[in-house]
Amino acid sequence: MSGYRSDAAYWGQEKIVISMDIGTTQSGVSFLHLTNGAKPVVNMVTEWPGQVYAAGLGKIPTLVAYFNGRMHACGEEAVEAFEDDKSTVAHYFKLHLHPDHMRQSLRRPIPPLPVGVTLEQAYCDIMSYMFRHTQAFFESRPGYLNTTTWHRLRRSMEIILTTPNGWDLREQSFLRKVAVNAGLVDQQNADTRVTFVTEAEASIHFALHHGAVKNWLRKGVMFAVVDAGGSTVDSTLYVCKSSRGPVHLEEVCSSKCVQAGGIFVDEQAGIMLKRKFQNSRFNIPAYHAVMIREFERKTKRLFEADKQSNIIQFGGPVDNDPSVGVRRGRVSLSAAEVASCFAAPMKDIMDSVRSLIESRKVEFLVLVGGFGESPYLRQQLKLVFGKGDRSIVVAEEPS
């Protein structure tokens, strides 16, 4: 929630609070420097090694590359290693930490970790990497955000880690141990300095700030928040008890968590593209990897139901094959082909939301999360649930 400014001043001991979101496909960090009498401001770390785009990107790929069992690249700098040889890069490793009931609902096998690398090591390496570069970003800020402040408050920092709704004490204990091993906190005070927030709870705070919620939130309103991420889609139902002064919300029932995030669209795209090119000269791993990367980065994020031409650039001017629609290294996918990649995850999401809100007077459905930025997902939610007196609300800024 970069750029959030509280209307109320903070009164208490000076401290730094760091929030880490280690997602299935992307990860990010936000932090607060709380000082007595000042209004808190949330800052997002927007400068990471290896970023080839303009400054300001707040997320990095959740990738950790290894050589002989030791990390040699992380985040954006691990992308090349991932494209060269996925077996040497820890990816989608968050799925390994899912409790049994969540892993059993997966439609896909979980990618194995690199040889000789444990789940704890992968988490420890990315957590220490993110913490190290958070410090560099903090110390580079003008004014009071400097080296002296960081080191003075280093031993009292509070760490907040986000977790899916379906995670519980086992997963929290694992992450707290990782935070100790990664050097974020000491063993003796880890219980008090490392806390957790569910992705559903984090989402409602994001929606309250970015979703124009204040325009319609009033006492008695019941609304659902759908947090669509990389692997999980969490849906939670709230009723507003008070909108004056501090907003008071109450969960109506247990939240829903379904394995239907963006990675499952990518998986279906891989199957579709392999089938499409199975009898062509482009049916080789190198081409396939580029196609999937471009689908994930562009096609999936831009696709809308009425978009008939969806171009994937995967080769050069000499790559042509009219029989499969390839011209100058480009293939155009039809709306039906792209929509087929969304079909299974869409069904699971719609079924999950339906089971949450059916027979209840839900006036608003608030969509957040990385996958929630998909125009097609927004269209489908509006088509299925945006009828009658119910409105679909989308966060105003990328989450």
PyMOL commands that set and color helices and strands:
alter all, ss='L'
color gray80, all
select helices_A, chain A and resi 75-84+86-88+94-97+100-103+119-140+147-156+169-181+187-193+199-210+213-215+262-276+285-302+322-324+335-357+371-373+375-385
alter helices_A, ss='H'
color red, helices_A
select strands_A, chain A and resi 15-22+26-34+42-44+59-61+63-67+70-74+89-91+158-163+194-198+222-228+232-242+248-251+256-259+310-313+326-327+330-333+364-368+391-394
alter strands_A, ss='S'
color yellow, strands_A
deselect
rebuild
show_as cartoon
